[in-house]
Amino acid sequence: MATIIIVYLLTDNFGIATAAGLVEVVTKLIIYYLHERAWIHVPWGIKKNAR
């Protein structure tokens, strides 16, 4: 929402602001997914035999 407001204030164009907000949400979802997939492969703090 903040992105939409900022872009709208800078451009005075609601269409561009909405598009920028949508691009931000989709980009953040993709980056979050890739970030979590990468952390699966990091062995820090994982005990091999946790019994």
NORWONOR-V892696 format. One record per run of one state. SS is the DSSP state (hx for helix, st for strand, lp for the rest). FROM is the first residue (numbers start at 0). TO is the last residue. If there is no record, write none. Layout:
BEGIN
ss:SS from:FROM to:TO
ss:SS from:FROM to:TO
END
This chain:
BEGIN
ss:lp from:0 to:0
ss:hx from:1 to:10
ss:lp from:11 to:12
ss:hx from:13 to:38
ss:lp from:39 to:50
END
